[in-house]
Amino acid sequence: MATPTLPNSRTEPDGSAVIRVLAYNVRSLRDDTDALARVITACAPDLVLVQEAPRFFRWRKKLARLAAATGRIVLTGGATAAGPAILCSLRATIERTEDVLLPLTPGLHRRGFATAVVRFGGARLGVLSCHLSLRRDERHEQGGMLLDRLAALGVEHAVAGGDLNERPDGRTFRHLADALQDCRAVSPWGGEFTSTAADPHQRIDAVFATEGIEVLGCGVPLGLPGVNDADLRRATDHLPVLAALRIPAS
């Protein structure tokens, strides 16, 4: 049975906004970028929270090409955030952006956050894309930094998403879910497991939202019109997480 379509993006008469947010680890665009673009386009996201964006030679051009192929623009991130990035539709009004590099542990990969504040109609929203550490203790510290960074955006409503490198029963995942809404747990929709694309058996990618945001559905867009299994397997080694959210007017 096909997965029901999530609500379409729209602005309500009271100024609130229904938006779609997609979190997606794209593995530095090393796989089938045409399949990746088709998946993103079919999900019709207002915001794409990217992990493992290109970071080296001509990384800006590569990220811009992905954005253009999906009808989006690069909002922020990439190498300047050590991998996380944010793409957005032209529906978003950009207020500000900031890329944040996290403390470097010698011998480990540098991590960072791509952050922004945007508006959709009368709704103002903080946004954060993350890719947390493979090491348990460092990952937990970064989870705390994520919550601090969301608070520092100075907005009432915010979303964060990405590759947590941890399952829902892990200490960092639970810490984030205690402070924020784990959108998949609040309103399950579509598929659950995000890793790997070839053999989905664990949920390590997620979208979180602050209290006050209404979660209309969240999960892997299996069976969504325009999304097929072959493209999902070819696009990258993770499956995406798509959330539909209603953001109150500010």
Solvent accessible surface area in square Angstrom, and as a share of the most:
residue,aa,sasa,rsa
1,M,239,1.07
2,A,75,0.58
3,T,21,0.12
4,P,90,0.57
5,T,81,0.47
6,L,9,0.04
7,P,44,0.28
8,N,104,0.53
9,S,39,0.25
10,R,98,0.36
11,T,72,0.42
12,E,38,0.17
13,P,143,0.90
14,D,106,0.55
15,G,17,0.17
16,S,7,0.04
17,A,0,0.00
18,V,0,0.00
19,I,0,0.00
20,R,10,0.04
21,V,0,0.00
22,L,0,0.00
23,A,0,0.00
24,Y,1,0.01
25,N,1,0.01
26,V,0,0.00
27,R,73,0.26
28,S,36,0.23
29,L,29,0.14
30,R,155,0.57
31,D,45,0.23
32,D,53,0.27
33,T,59,0.34
34,D,94,0.49
35,A,0,0.00
36,L,1,0.00
37,A,12,0.09
38,R,116,0.42
39,V,0,0.00
40,I,0,0.00
41,T,67,0.39
42,A,28,0.22
43,C,0,0.00
44,A,46,0.36
45,P,1,0.00
46,D,6,0.03
47,L,0,0.00
48,V,0,0.00
49,L,0,0.00
50,V,0,0.00
51,Q,0,0.00
52,E,49,0.22
53,A,0,0.00
54,P,6,0.04
55,R,76,0.28
56,F,146,0.61
57,F,148,0.61
58,R,147,0.54
59,W,33,0.12
60,R,154,0.56
61,K,98,0.41
62,K,82,0.35
63,L,1,0.01
64,A,48,0.38
65,R,158,0.58
66,L,7,0.04
67,A,3,0.02
68,A,77,0.60
69,A,66,0.51
70,T,4,0.02
71,G,52,0.50
72,R,36,0.13
73,I,68,0.35
74,V,55,0.32
75,L,17,0.08
76,T,14,0.08
77,G,7,0.06
78,G,0,0.00
79,A,31,0.24
80,T,62,0.36
81,A,0,0.00
82,A,10,0.08
83,G,3,0.03
84,P,2,0.01
85,A,0,0.00
86,I,0,0.00
87,L,0,0.00
88,C,0,0.00
89,S,16,0.10
90,L,142,0.71
91,R,72,0.26
92,A,14,0.11
93,T,85,0.49
94,I,76,0.39
95,E,72,0.32
96,R,101,0.37
97,T,59,0.34
98,E,88,0.39
99,D,46,0.24
100,V,20,0.11
101,L,88,0.44
102,L,8,0.04
103,P,92,0.58
104,L,94,0.47
105,T,40,0.23
106,P,119,0.75
107,G,86,0.82
108,L,55,0.27
109,H,72,0.32
110,R,88,0.32
111,R,19,0.07
112,G,1,0.01
113,F,2,0.01
114,A,0,0.00
115,T,1,0.00
116,A,1,0.01
117,V,0,0.00
118,V,0,0.00
119,R,90,0.33
120,F,1,0.00
121,G,53,0.51
122,G,30,0.29
123,A,0,0.00
124,R,55,0.20
125,L,0,0.00
126,G,0,0.00
127,V,0,0.00
128,L,0,0.00
129,S,0,0.00
130,C,1,0.00
131,H,21,0.09
132,L,0,0.00
133,S,3,0.02
134,L,137,0.68
135,R,127,0.46
136,R,135,0.49
137,D,85,0.44
138,E,17,0.08
139,R,22,0.08
140,H,50,0.22
141,E,106,0.48
142,Q,3,0.02
143,G,0,0.00
144,G,24,0.23
145,M,59,0.26
146,L,1,0.00
147,L,33,0.16
148,D,101,0.52
149,R,67,0.24
150,L,12,0.06
151,A,80,0.62
152,A,73,0.56
153,L,11,0.05
154,G,59,0.56
155,V,25,0.14
156,E,135,0.60
157,H,7,0.03
158,A,2,0.02
159,V,0,0.00
160,A,1,0.00
161,G,1,0.01
162,G,0,0.00
163,D,2,0.01
164,L,1,0.00
165,N,29,0.15
166,E,15,0.07
167,R,119,0.43
168,P,49,0.31
169,D,110,0.57
170,G,16,0.15
171,R,84,0.31
172,T,1,0.01
173,F,2,0.01
174,R,120,0.44
175,H,71,0.32
176,L,0,0.00
177,A,38,0.29
178,D,126,0.66
179,A,53,0.41
180,L,14,0.07
181,Q,25,0.11
182,D,12,0.06
183,C,0,0.00
184,R,37,0.13
185,A,66,0.51
186,V,79,0.45
187,S,25,0.16
188,P,91,0.57
189,W,27,0.10
190,G,33,0.31
191,G,11,0.10
192,E,79,0.36
193,F,85,0.35
194,T,1,0.00
195,S,6,0.04
196,T,52,0.30
197,A,6,0.05
198,A,86,0.66
199,D,90,0.47
200,P,59,0.37
201,H,87,0.39
202,Q,35,0.16
203,R,19,0.07
204,I,15,0.08
205,D,3,0.01
206,A,1,0.01
207,V,1,0.00
208,F,3,0.01
209,A,0,0.00
210,T,26,0.15
211,E,124,0.56
212,G,51,0.49
213,I,5,0.03
214,E,85,0.38
215,V,14,0.08
216,L,44,0.22
217,G,1,0.01
218,C,0,0.00
219,G,2,0.02
220,V,1,0.01
221,P,0,0.00
222,L,69,0.34
223,G,39,0.38
224,L,4,0.02
225,P,90,0.57
226,G,57,0.55
227,V,11,0.06
228,N,75,0.38
229,D,85,0.44
230,A,30,0.23
231,D,5,0.02
232,L,4,0.02
233,R,136,0.50
234,R,136,0.50
235,A,2,0.02
236,T,3,0.02
237,D,49,0.25
238,H,17,0.07
239,L,6,0.03
240,P,0,0.00
241,V,6,0.03
242,L,0,0.00
243,A,0,0.00
244,A,0,0.00
245,L,0,0.00
246,R,62,0.23
247,I,1,0.00
248,P,44,0.27
249,A,43,0.34
250,S,93,0.60
